[in-house]
Amino acid sequence: MENLLPGIALVVLALAIVSSSTDRRSKSLERRLARLEHKVDLLLTHAGIEEPPHPRLAEIDELLAQGKKIQAIKLHRELTGSGLAEAKEAVELRAR
């Protein structure tokens, strides 16, 4: 058993290093994507073009009318790929 401890420690350390580098790359890509989305939004605004609403957004409104806020948030996340906080905020704005 004592012979396994250095090997286990090495595996844990290797996993931590891989996880850390993957997380850094992921955050870098997220920041880059956010910048690109912002630029596209600015271009659309400058050109006077509005993004057409997703055809299934009416389903979110129906769920809200039925008092099913959690299902509306889930559907918003499914349609947009947004995170929980962003979807919750968007659904709450639609509810007003």
Sequence and secondary structure as in RCSB ss.txt:
>XXXX:A:sequence
MENLLPGIALVVLALAIVSSSTDRRSKSLERRLARLEHKVDLLLTHAGIEEPPHPRLAEIDELLAQGKKIQAIKL
HRELTGSGLAEAKEAVELRAR
>XXXX:A:secstr
 TTHHHHHHHHHHHHHHHHHHHHHHHHHHHHHHHHHHHHHHHHHHHHT      TTHHHHHHHHHTT HHHHHHH
HHHHH   HHHHHHHHHHHH 
